[in-house]
Amino acid sequence: MQSSERIVRVEAFGLRCAMPRVAGNALRTFRERASLLVKVTTAGGISGWGETWAYPAAASELIRTMLAPKLFGMDITNPRAAQARLLEAAVPDRRGQVHMAVSALDIALWDGYGRTVGKPIHELLGGALRSSIKAYASGPLLPAGDDRYDGFDAAIGLYAELGFSAVKIRIGIDEASDLSAIRRARTILGEDAMLMADLNEASTVRDAVSLAYQAADAKLAWLEEPVRHDDLDAYRRLAQMLPLPLAGGESFCGVQAFAPFIAAGTLDIVQPDLAICGGLTEGIRVAGLADAFDVPVAPHVWGSAINFLASLQYAATLLPGRGRIGAPVFEYDMSFNPLRERLYDPRPDGKGEIAVPDGAGLGIAIDIERLADYVTDHWVLEA
């Protein structure tokens, strides 16, 4: 290791932005978006950016008091060694907050590694299998109030106008309303579009199966997280009873959390979120496990531009799946999100795909000043 590659500085930026309307999914709504960005810098002045979004304030404190000091002196061009050291702090928290905090640092290390050697992350992961990825519009959020599907048709129409040929809608209000939303989305998008539905853990096994059969005419590509994400027995039952593919995994922390679900054949599409599961290093492990069981991976993407860009780099390296899903698809959150838009706001091409940036690290330069309006907390630690 050259001395210039030693990590000497860790910086964190807490971000918050108010939502224009209280909205969310079937189980919960929120008034603001929040995330934590971290910046890791070497003695040579090279920096990398990472993110975690689920519990940003808690992650910030974990990183500041426990994880960041473990990085000082480590080589930014060896993210796997650094992640292994960071995960030593996961005892007894083997499936939760520590993995989320580590996720932010791990993504930053891979970004810094790429910027140090002048290569995009996908090259460091072994090479891209594609230069662009089919994107699906994920939305809209369900507004609070009496009509949870208010504005739904207009949003779906907008996604089609923007060039998306695949859309994932949120459902889970009640069977009649959900069926109506699914069929309206299909009518607006047309028969050839890829349509998925996300229940966000709001249903039961029997109700989800009933909905799936009644919505068979809409030809859903998958049903996502019908029940609590960690209810393995329920997922076993769903896998046996559902007439369509089952997707999940966005809330799993660490490859060990994915293992029983994949080994039991409960998931047809695995959805790690790099900002939660343990970063790119853990995402590689999840993809390897899924490959061993011939299960396609479609990353869950939420948060700011940092997780979006990291997930694009990751998705470029994933093996194509078989069956109706085919090649990896990419989640494009279409809700109000200046935390992404101010840094990166691509649109699909004529085939409904978005290009994978090929600059160093995450693929583009990161200018935190563009998010200055939303920075509510900032701290710095130096070796």
C-alpha positions as CSV (number, residue, x, y, z in Angstrom):
1,M,0.0,0.0,0.0
2,Q,1.2,3.5,-0.9
3,S,0.9,6.0,1.9
4,S,-1.2,8.2,-0.3
5,E,-3.9,5.5,-0.3
6,R,-4.3,5.4,3.5
7,I,-7.7,6.6,4.8
8,V,-7.2,9.7,6.9
9,R,-10.6,11.4,7.0
10,V,-14.2,10.4,7.4
11,E,-17.0,12.9,6.9
12,A,-20.8,12.6,7.2
13,F,-23.7,14.7,5.9
14,G,-27.2,14.2,7.2
15,L,-29.7,15.1,4.6
16,R,-33.4,16.0,5.0
17,C,-36.0,17.4,2.6
18,A,-39.7,18.0,3.2
19,M,-42.2,16.1,1.0
20,P,-44.7,18.3,-0.9
21,R,-47.4,15.9,0.3
22,V,-47.6,13.3,3.1
23,A,-47.4,10.0,1.3
24,G,-45.9,6.5,1.5
25,N,-47.1,3.0,1.1
26,A,-50.0,0.9,2.5
27,L,-48.5,0.6,6.0
28,R,-46.8,3.9,6.6
29,T,-46.6,7.5,5.3
30,F,-43.9,10.1,5.8
31,R,-43.5,13.9,5.7
32,E,-39.8,14.1,4.7
33,R,-37.0,12.2,3.0
34,A,-33.8,11.6,4.9
35,S,-30.5,10.0,4.2
36,L,-26.9,9.9,5.4
37,L,-24.0,10.5,3.0
38,V,-20.4,9.7,4.0
39,K,-17.2,10.8,2.4
40,V,-14.0,8.9,2.9
41,T,-10.7,10.6,2.0
42,T,-7.1,9.4,1.6
43,A,-3.8,10.9,2.5
44,G,-3.4,11.6,-1.3
45,G,-6.6,13.6,-1.4
46,I,-8.8,11.1,-3.2
47,S,-12.4,10.8,-1.8
48,G,-15.2,8.3,-2.2
49,W,-18.9,8.7,-1.4
50,G,-21.4,6.3,0.2
51,E,-24.9,6.2,1.6
52,T,-27.3,4.6,4.0
53,W,-30.9,5.8,4.3
54,A,-33.1,3.6,6.6
55,Y,-32.0,5.1,10.0
56,P,-29.6,7.9,9.1
57,A,-29.2,9.5,12.5
58,A,-28.4,6.2,14.2
59,A,-26.0,5.2,11.4
60,S,-24.3,8.5,11.7
61,E,-23.6,8.0,15.4
62,L,-22.4,4.4,14.9
63,I,-20.0,5.6,12.2
64,R,-18.7,8.5,14.2
65,T,-18.2,6.7,17.5
66,M,-17.3,3.2,16.4
67,L,-16.8,2.5,12.7
68,A,-14.9,5.4,11.3
69,P,-11.9,5.0,13.6
70,K,-11.5,1.4,12.4
71,L,-10.8,2.7,8.9
72,F,-8.0,5.1,9.6
73,G,-4.8,3.8,8.0
74,M,-6.5,1.2,5.9
75,D,-6.0,1.0,2.1
76,I,-8.9,2.5,0.1
77,T,-8.1,0.2,-2.8
78,N,-9.0,-2.9,-0.7
79,P,-12.7,-2.4,0.2
80,R,-13.2,-6.1,1.1
81,A,-10.5,-6.0,3.9
82,A,-12.0,-2.8,5.2
83,Q,-15.5,-4.2,5.2
84,A,-14.4,-7.3,7.0
85,R,-12.8,-5.1,9.8
86,L,-16.0,-3.0,10.0
87,L,-18.3,-6.0,10.3
88,E,-16.3,-7.2,13.4
89,A,-18.5,-4.6,15.1
90,A,-21.7,-6.4,14.1
91,V,-21.7,-8.6,17.3
92,P,-24.4,-9.0,18.6
93,D,-26.2,-6.9,15.9
94,R,-25.8,-9.4,13.1
95,R,-28.9,-8.4,11.0
96,G,-29.4,-4.7,11.4
97,Q,-28.1,-1.3,12.1
98,V,-24.4,-2.1,11.9
99,H,-24.8,-3.5,8.4
100,M,-26.6,-0.3,7.3
101,A,-23.8,1.9,8.7
102,V,-21.2,-0.4,7.1
103,S,-23.1,-0.1,3.8
104,A,-22.4,3.6,3.6
105,L,-18.7,3.2,4.3
106,D,-18.3,0.2,1.9
107,I,-19.9,2.1,-1.0
108,A,-17.6,5.0,-0.3
109,L,-14.6,2.7,-0.3
110,W,-15.5,1.3,-3.7
111,D,-16.1,4.7,-5.1
112,G,-12.7,5.9,-3.7
113,Y,-11.0,2.8,-5.0
114,G,-12.4,3.6,-8.5
115,R,-11.3,7.2,-8.4
116,T,-7.9,6.2,-7.2
117,V,-7.2,3.9,-10.1
118,G,-9.4,5.9,-12.6
119,K,-11.9,3.1,-13.3
120,P,-15.7,2.7,-12.8
121,I,-16.8,0.4,-10.1
122,H,-18.2,-2.1,-12.6
123,E,-14.6,-2.7,-13.9
124,L,-13.4,-3.3,-10.4
125,L,-16.2,-5.9,-9.9
126,G,-15.0,-7.9,-12.9
127,G,-16.5,-6.0,-15.8
128,A,-19.8,-4.9,-17.0
129,L,-22.1,-7.3,-18.9
130,R,-24.2,-4.4,-20.3
131,S,-23.7,-0.7,-20.9
132,S,-27.4,0.2,-20.2
133,I,-30.1,-1.4,-18.1
134,K,-33.9,-1.7,-18.5
135,A,-35.3,0.7,-15.9
136,Y,-38.7,0.4,-14.2
137,A,-40.5,3.4,-12.8
138,S,-41.3,2.7,-9.1
139,G,-44.3,4.7,-8.0
140,P,-46.3,6.6,-7.3
141,L,-46.3,6.9,-3.5
142,L,-49.8,6.6,-2.0
143,P,-50.9,9.9,-0.5
144,A,-52.4,10.1,3.0
145,G,-56.1,10.7,3.2
146,D,-59.3,9.1,2.2
147,D,-58.3,8.4,-1.4
148,R,-54.9,6.5,-1.3
149,Y,-54.9,6.3,-5.1
150,D,-55.5,10.0,-5.7
151,G,-53.4,11.0,-8.7
152,F,-52.5,7.4,-9.6
153,D,-53.7,7.4,-13.2
154,A,-51.9,10.7,-14.0
155,A,-48.6,9.4,-12.5
156,I,-48.7,6.1,-14.5
157,G,-49.4,8.1,-17.7
158,L,-46.4,10.3,-17.0
159,Y,-44.1,7.3,-16.6
160,A,-45.2,6.1,-20.0
161,E,-44.6,9.5,-21.5
162,L,-41.1,9.7,-20.0
163,G,-40.2,6.5,-21.9
164,F,-40.5,3.8,-19.2
165,S,-41.6,0.4,-20.6
166,A,-41.8,-1.1,-17.1
167,V,-43.6,0.1,-14.0
168,K,-43.9,-1.1,-10.4
169,I,-47.0,0.2,-8.5
170,R,-47.7,0.2,-4.7
171,I,-50.8,-1.5,-3.5
172,G,-52.1,-3.0,-0.3
173,I,-55.1,-0.7,0.6
174,D,-57.9,-3.2,0.0
175,E,-58.6,-5.9,-2.6
176,A,-61.1,-3.9,-4.6
177,S,-59.0,-0.8,-4.7
178,D,-55.8,-2.8,-5.5
179,L,-57.4,-4.7,-8.3
180,S,-58.8,-1.5,-9.8
181,A,-55.3,0.1,-9.6
182,I,-53.6,-2.9,-11.2
183,R,-56.1,-3.0,-14.1
184,R,-56.0,0.8,-14.6
185,A,-52.2,0.7,-14.8
186,R,-52.3,-2.1,-17.3
187,T,-54.8,-0.2,-19.5
188,I,-52.6,3.0,-19.4
189,L,-49.4,1.2,-20.1
190,G,-50.6,-1.3,-22.7
191,E,-50.3,-5.0,-23.0
192,D,-46.6,-5.0,-23.8
193,A,-45.3,-3.1,-20.8
194,M,-43.8,-4.9,-17.8
195,L,-46.0,-4.3,-14.7
196,M,-45.2,-5.3,-11.2
197,A,-47.0,-4.7,-7.8
198,D,-45.5,-4.1,-4.4
199,L,-47.6,-4.8,-1.3
200,N,-44.9,-3.4,1.1
201,E,-45.6,-6.2,3.7
202,A,-49.2,-5.1,4.1
203,S,-51.0,-8.3,3.3
204,T,-51.4,-11.9,4.4
205,V,-50.7,-15.2,2.6
206,R,-54.3,-15.9,1.7
207,D,-55.2,-12.3,0.7
208,A,-52.1,-12.0,-1.5
209,V,-52.9,-15.3,-3.2
210,S,-56.5,-14.2,-3.7
211,L,-55.4,-10.9,-5.2
212,A,-52.9,-12.6,-7.5
213,Y,-55.4,-14.9,-9.0
214,Q,-58.0,-12.2,-9.5
215,A,-55.4,-10.0,-11.2
216,A,-54.2,-12.8,-13.5
217,D,-55.6,-10.9,-16.5
218,A,-53.2,-8.0,-15.8
219,K,-50.2,-10.4,-16.3
220,L,-48.0,-9.0,-13.4
221,A,-44.3,-9.8,-13.8
222,W,-44.0,-10.2,-10.0
223,L,-45.6,-9.6,-6.7
224,E,-43.3,-7.9,-4.2
225,E,-43.1,-8.4,-0.4
226,P,-46.7,-9.4,0.3
227,V,-46.0,-10.2,4.0
228,R,-43.4,-9.3,6.6
229,H,-40.0,-9.6,4.9
230,D,-38.5,-12.0,7.5
231,D,-41.5,-14.4,7.8
232,L,-39.8,-17.4,6.1
233,D,-42.7,-19.8,6.7
234,A,-45.1,-17.4,5.1
235,Y,-42.8,-17.1,2.1
236,R,-42.7,-20.9,1.8
237,R,-46.4,-21.0,1.6
238,L,-46.6,-18.1,-0.9
239,A,-44.0,-19.8,-3.1
240,Q,-46.2,-22.9,-3.3
241,M,-49.5,-21.0,-3.8
242,L,-48.8,-18.0,-6.0
243,P,-49.4,-18.2,-9.7
244,L,-46.7,-15.6,-10.4
245,P,-43.1,-14.8,-9.4
246,L,-42.4,-13.6,-5.9
247,A,-39.8,-10.8,-5.1
248,G,-38.2,-9.6,-1.9
249,G,-35.1,-9.0,0.1
250,E,-34.8,-5.3,0.3
251,S,-34.7,-5.2,4.1
252,F,-32.2,-8.0,4.5
253,C,-28.9,-7.2,6.2
254,G,-25.9,-9.5,5.4
255,V,-25.8,-12.4,3.0
256,Q,-26.8,-14.7,5.9
257,A,-30.2,-13.2,6.0
258,F,-30.8,-14.0,2.3
259,A,-29.5,-17.6,2.6
260,P,-32.5,-19.4,4.1
261,F,-35.0,-17.7,1.7
262,I,-32.9,-18.4,-1.4
263,A,-32.1,-22.0,-0.3
264,A,-35.8,-22.7,0.4
265,G,-36.8,-21.5,-3.1
266,T,-39.1,-18.8,-1.8
267,L,-37.9,-15.9,-3.9
268,D,-38.0,-15.7,-7.7
269,I,-36.3,-12.3,-7.7
270,V,-33.8,-11.2,-5.0
271,Q,-33.7,-7.5,-4.2
272,P,-30.7,-6.4,-2.1
273,D,-30.5,-2.8,-1.3
274,L,-26.8,-1.8,-1.3
275,A,-27.3,1.0,1.2
276,I,-28.8,-1.5,3.7
277,C,-27.4,-5.0,3.1
278,G,-23.7,-4.2,3.7
279,G,-22.7,-2.3,0.6
280,L,-21.2,-3.4,-2.7
281,T,-19.0,-6.0,-1.0
282,E,-22.1,-7.7,0.5
283,G,-24.0,-7.2,-2.7
284,I,-21.4,-9.3,-4.5
285,R,-21.9,-12.1,-2.0
286,V,-25.7,-12.0,-2.4
287,A,-25.4,-12.1,-6.2
288,G,-23.1,-15.1,-5.9
289,L,-25.5,-17.0,-3.7
290,A,-28.4,-16.1,-6.0
291,D,-26.4,-17.3,-9.0
292,A,-25.8,-20.6,-7.3
293,F,-29.6,-21.2,-7.1
294,D,-30.3,-19.7,-10.5
295,V,-32.3,-16.8,-9.0
296,P,-32.1,-13.3,-10.7
297,V,-31.1,-10.2,-8.8
298,A,-32.8,-6.9,-9.2
299,P,-31.4,-4.3,-6.7
300,H,-33.8,-2.3,-4.6
301,V,-33.0,1.4,-5.0
302,W,-34.0,4.2,-2.6
303,G,-32.3,7.2,-1.2
304,S,-30.1,9.8,-2.9
305,A,-28.1,9.7,-6.1
306,I,-25.3,7.8,-4.3
307,N,-27.2,4.6,-3.8
308,F,-28.7,5.1,-7.3
309,L,-25.3,5.3,-8.9
310,A,-23.8,2.4,-6.9
311,S,-26.7,0.2,-7.8
312,L,-26.3,1.1,-11.5
313,Q,-22.7,0.0,-11.3
314,Y,-23.7,-3.2,-9.5
315,A,-26.5,-4.0,-11.9
316,A,-24.2,-3.7,-14.9
317,T,-22.3,-6.7,-13.6
318,L,-25.2,-9.0,-12.8
319,L,-25.8,-12.2,-14.7
320,P,-29.0,-12.3,-16.8
321,G,-31.9,-14.2,-15.3
322,R,-34.1,-16.8,-17.0
323,G,-37.8,-16.9,-17.5
324,R,-40.1,-13.9,-17.9
325,I,-37.8,-11.5,-16.1
326,G,-34.8,-12.0,-18.2
327,A,-31.9,-9.5,-17.9
328,P,-31.5,-7.4,-14.7
329,V,-34.0,-4.6,-14.3
330,F,-33.3,-1.4,-12.4
331,E,-35.6,0.3,-9.9
332,Y,-36.1,4.0,-10.7
333,D,-37.8,5.8,-7.8
334,M,-40.2,8.3,-9.3
335,S,-41.3,10.1,-6.1
336,F,-40.2,13.6,-5.2
337,N,-36.5,13.3,-4.6
338,P,-34.2,16.3,-4.9
339,L,-31.6,14.3,-3.0
340,R,-31.1,12.3,-6.3
341,E,-32.2,14.8,-8.9
342,R,-29.8,17.5,-8.0
343,L,-26.9,15.2,-8.6
344,Y,-28.1,12.8,-11.2
345,D,-31.4,12.7,-13.2
346,P,-31.2,10.5,-16.3
347,R,-34.1,9.5,-18.5
348,P,-34.8,6.2,-20.3
349,D,-33.8,5.9,-24.0
350,G,-36.1,4.6,-26.7
351,K,-35.8,1.1,-25.4
352,G,-36.7,2.1,-21.8
353,E,-33.1,1.7,-20.7
354,I,-30.7,4.0,-18.8
355,A,-27.0,4.2,-19.5
356,V,-24.4,3.1,-16.9
357,P,-22.0,6.0,-16.3
358,D,-18.4,5.0,-17.1
359,G,-16.5,7.6,-15.2
360,A,-14.3,6.7,-12.3
361,G,-15.9,5.2,-9.2
362,L,-19.6,5.8,-9.1
363,G,-19.4,7.1,-12.6
364,I,-19.8,10.8,-12.1
365,A,-18.3,13.6,-10.0
366,I,-20.2,14.2,-6.7
367,D,-20.7,17.9,-5.7
368,I,-22.2,18.1,-2.2
369,E,-22.7,21.8,-2.7
370,R,-25.7,21.0,-4.9
371,L,-27.4,19.5,-1.8
372,A,-26.4,22.3,0.6
373,D,-30.1,23.3,1.1
374,Y,-30.7,19.8,2.6
375,V,-27.7,19.3,4.9
376,T,-29.0,19.3,8.5
377,D,-26.0,17.7,10.1
378,H,-22.2,17.5,9.3
379,W,-19.2,16.2,11.2
380,V,-15.6,15.3,10.4
381,L,-13.2,12.9,11.9
382,E,-9.5,12.8,11.1
383,A,-6.7,10.3,11.9
